[in-house]
Amino acid sequence: MASVKKSNKPGFKEFFSIINFLAVNDYVFLAVGSILAAFTGAGLPHLVCVVGWLLNAFVMLEPTSDAFRDRITPLLLYFVSAASVLAVIAFLQYVCFRLVALKVCRRVRRKYFRQMIIQPLNFFKQAANEKANCEFEGHVAKLAGAITDSLPAIITSISQVTVALLISFHFGWKLALPITGLGAFVVVWFLTFNALLMYDNKNEQKLARKTAEALKYSSTFREHCNKLFNLGIRKAAYSGILVGSIQLFIYIGMGLGALYGNWLIDHKLMQYPGYIFVIACSIIPAAVKLGQLHLNISGLWAARFALSEARRVQDRYPEDENPTTLPAAPTRISIGEDPTLAPPPEYWSSPEMKRKQFLTTFFQNEIATTPESPRPKNCSAFIHLRKSALQRKLYGLGFLFCLVFAAAPPTFTKLNGDLYEFYQIGRVEPFFADGVSISWKYLAGGVITCLAGIFCTIIYARNGESIAREVRCAVYTDFTNRHGATIPESVRRSMLPLVNRAANQCKAAFDARLSTFTVGVFSLAFGVAFVFEKNLPSAFLCSICFGLQAVAQYFVFRIADVHFKRAMNEKNERARIGLQTFEAMSETQVGENLSDIAVQHDQYLTFAYHRHSSVVATQALRFAFIVAVPQNERARIGLQTFEAMSETQVGENLSDIAVQHDQYLTFAYHRHSSVVATQALRFAFIVAVPQVTQAISYVIGCFLVVEGLVRAVVLYKVVQTLYMSAFSIATVAQFNMDIQQARIGALDLDEIIGESDTQSRNSGRSRDDIVLP
């Protein structure tokens, strides 16, 4: 019987069907990528171990002695070499998994499309098939994320935890036992709150699907907005707990190490104090990473949906099968969007017309883009929302909490430095009393920073949700003024992109992402101010190193973003041309040219793959962009041949459509593959380049230590403070994209809540007419 009637969800059989889409070279790439991911995970705690060895030399050897030089020199050379190798490994790891993901997704799209176009006409009448067709591209995006991100993240987290435990138990199993117990609690803690966050994300998606129904009446829409608002606040609370807990558990881990570790040192059960740092700062971060395992496994498991659909369409539907009732208003879904954002397709009684609309929906989802300015300006709607946001008094309170939370990295390294000030050469007094004293400081600092992180996240998220609710209510008020209290069905559908997508985009610049940006900026500022107060020469030189890293990291991120956008714009421009010509075809033409459509779809997938993987540097980016333009023009000429076709010829030209679709897939494959190198470079800058900068800073600082210009423990404070503060550079660079998304969302609202709208509108609505829930 037809498989559409099976209600069982895809399971292990569908998940492991991915082997049907893997070639021999893909297995090689996966094997190499898995080994590299394991090395990436193992490298992070290993470099923490190197810092611990440096600490042992700092506190147990005289900095001006030959023994210090003999001990430090090979450690520094090894540190720089290991960090540089880790950067290369992280780069190659991303390339391996990303290339496999692009190839698999292209093959899945090709298989699905080629099997779909050979189905009998009754296949296109099935409600389940229509729904699956709308959701297919979103499932393919999940498949790409599963291979690119989730699979290597699982391998990395397991490897990191394993190596961290091995190192810790090797150097001090007595101290490693209680910290491992704390790490186990950390894993459970993060798994729990990540699961709650995932549950609320699903609830938010369910609410978004009910938006069209809620728009019928004012009371139901107010209730709908309030539910979204409350759900956003609850998600922010979970996110804030997760963010604050990272600092809390790191503080508690070091505090426990200072307490119990000093007791072990006093009783000669642990020899070197540097191992306190190694054990605490390798196990706790690894436990935090392992606490995200549920998210990564869920992302990997989601790959089964696309694989299931690719297999399901192989079943042929008998011509005499009665179609099920069509849904009231199935919609087109774009990648990363909610299923209710786009208007639904129209339905015709003609089976050929139904097939054409079915294929059109597939093409629209595959393009999954909207024309937008590469550099959107501040429109009047965005300016109005910005003024409205800045007038909220809670931002001031949230800003204060952001300042407290931003002080967490320098405070942590200061406490670490104070801890290692205990271990002076020649001291005979016990360390346990000092350990008790500083462990209370660790606990107090961790609790304060944790609460500050929770409160600033909630406050900023609340303001962001208020902005989104204001946008939704403004849109609803505007449309009711135009069309009356009873809004027609077609108008309600046209409101969905504004109520869902635009509102969520507008809040991107004002919600918790703004607090993350604020914390990142002040974390850098506090870190620099702290180190210059400690020692001017070392702070100056190390600040130059981390400053160069910050500049390089920012430009790499921007280059990767611009490169990706240009490649995708070119790919989608070609796809839009093909889509427009296809929409101009009749259902008869479509039926007669299905094989040609499939061939062109294959060519598009191949092009998209190459576009994502071939370019490494800016010069290569420009070269690829220049080379691709003639190919785009050639495709434009070929696709324009369909524009003259009438609707009655669609069924007669399905083979030509298949050819064009294959060409489009080839084109898109090249476009996607050209940006893999820049994306991999960005990944390496996040994972490993800070380690390289840290190693170089220690090299420079140790020359100052040997010359007597700075004490060794002070150097540790300086480098570690800048190292921890520099992790915020990625969040600072990302906020530029968040602002851009908010500007793009506000462009669609310019005629509704713009500044000029408060003076005169055709509907006669003023700012005071906006009815808030």
Number of C-alpha atoms within 10 A of each C-alpha: 9 13 14 17 9 8 7 7 9 17 12 9 11 19 18 13 15 17 11 11 16 16 13 7 10 19 13 13 19 22 14 16 25 21 16 24 28 23 21 28 28 21 24 23 28 21 21 21 23 19 24 21 20 20 22 18 21 25 21 16 18 15 22 12 10 12 12 16 18 10 14 20 13 10 19 21 13 15 24 21 14 19 24 17 17 26 25 17 22 26 24 21 27 24 24 23 26 29 23 25 24 26 22 25 25 28 19 23 23 24 20 23 25 24 18 25 26 16 18 15 19 19 27 25 21 20 18 19 19 22 16 17 23 22 22 26 25 23 22 27 18 24 28 26 20 24 24 22 18 22 21 25 25 24 20 26 25 21 23 29 24 17 22 32 20 16 22 27 16 12 19 20 18 16 26 27 15 15 24 22 12 19 26 17 16 23 20 16 17 23 20 16 19 20 15 15 20 16 12 17 15 11 14 17 15 13 16 21 17 13 22 20 14 19 24 16 12 18 11 14 21 20 13 20 24 17 14 20 19 13 18 20 21 18 21 25 22 21 22 23 22 22 18 24 23 19 23 24 25 23 30 24 30 28 28 25 27 30 23 21 28 26 20 20 16 16 12 10 15 19 15 20 24 22 26 26 22 28 32 29 23 25 30 27 24 26 27 26 21 27 24 21 22 17 19 21 15 13 19 22 19 20 24 25 22 29 29 23 23 24 16 18 24 16 15 17 19 14 12 7 11 10 14 11 10 15 12 8 15 18 23 25 27 24 19 12 16 21 21 24 25 19 20 17 15 10 14 11 8 11 17 23 23 21 27 26 20 21 21 18 20 22 22 19 20 20 21 19 15 10 8 10 11 12 9 16 13 17 17 21 25 25 17 17 24 17 11 14 21 13 11 11 10 15 19 14 13 22 18 14 23 27 22 20 28 27 21 28 23 26 20 23 21 20 20 22 19 16 22 22 13 17 18 12 10 7 9 9 10 14 20 19 13 15 22 17 14 21 24 16 17 24 19 16 20 27 19 17 28 25 20 23 32 23 23 31 29 26 25 28 30 24 24 27 29 23 24 28 24 21 28 26 22 21 22 26 20 22 19 15 16 14 12 11 14 13 18 12 14 10 14 21 22 15 21 24 19 21 25 20 19 24 26 21 20 30 31 25 26 26 24 24 22 24 25 23 22 20 27 25 19 19 29 26 15 21 27 22 13 20 26 15 10 15 17 14 15 27 26 14 14 27 21 13 18 22 17 13 19 22 11 14 22 20 14 21 21 18 19 23 18 15 24 22 14 16 26 21 19 19 26 24 17 24 29 19 18 26 24 17 18 31 21 17 26 21 27 22 27 32 25 20 23 27 24 22 27 31 25 28 31 31 25 30 30 27 28 29 31 25 30 27 24 20 24 17 17 14 10 14 25 13 12 20 19 11 11 20 12 11 14 19 12 12 21 18 12 14 26 15 11 22 15 10 19 15 19 15 19 29 22 19 25 28 23 26 33 27 23 32 33 28 30 31 30 25 32 32 28 26 34 26 26 27 33 29 23 28 26 23 26 25 21 22 24 18 18 23 23 23 23 22 24 22 27 21 28 26 20 16 26 25 14 18 21 18 12 12 15 21 19 25 18 23 26 23 25 32 26 25 25 31 25 19 26 22 18 21 20 18 18 20 19 17 18 13 15 19 22 21 19 23 28 23 24 31 21 16 22 18 16 23 25 20 18 14 18 14 11 11 13 8 12 13 18 14 14 7 12 18 14 16 14
